[in-house]
């Protein structure tokens, strides 16, 4: 929730073009979310998923 405003402020302070600041902040935030999600999925997969999760997914 605070990452995009913080990155916007940081990019502005660094002298980035005002046309790109918000887009770059959002893209950076989304990239962070993507890599965090991938890491979480891998960790859950390595530990094994909860019992019954595979069967519920197959029934759909």
Secondary structure, 3 states (H helix, E strand, C coil): CCHHHHHHHHHHHCCCCCCCHHHHHHHHHHHHHHHHHHHHHHHHHHHCCCCCHHHHHHHC
